[in-house]
Amino acid sequence: LEALSISRTSKMVNWDLWLSYDTVKIVRIENWKLGLLHYSLMAIVIAYTVGYDVLYQKRYVQVDNPVGSVRLSLRAPCAVPAYAFGAISPPANFTQACPR
């Protein structure tokens, strides 16, 4: 909250505190020009990635020519009776559980 504090005597925002950021080595840069440059470049990268690449170019959808083939065969559904597993003895006319 110190970064948003306004000086009581000058009624101005301290931009060095507000636009400062921490680096990897935990060094605090308290220069509003570098802070503005840093956050502006971050905003440009995010806007490019989300706005142009994702929304406009639709690069989240990869389009490629298909390679290979797909084979689909359909069979009628069958219910496997209990005697198919040896639980009970099958009737005399039983040949197999699911006809192929």
Secondary structure by P-SEA (a helix, b strand, c coil): cccccccccccccccccccccccccccccccaaaaaaaaaaaaaaaaaaaccccccccccbbbbccccbbbbbbbcbbbbcccccccccccccccccccc
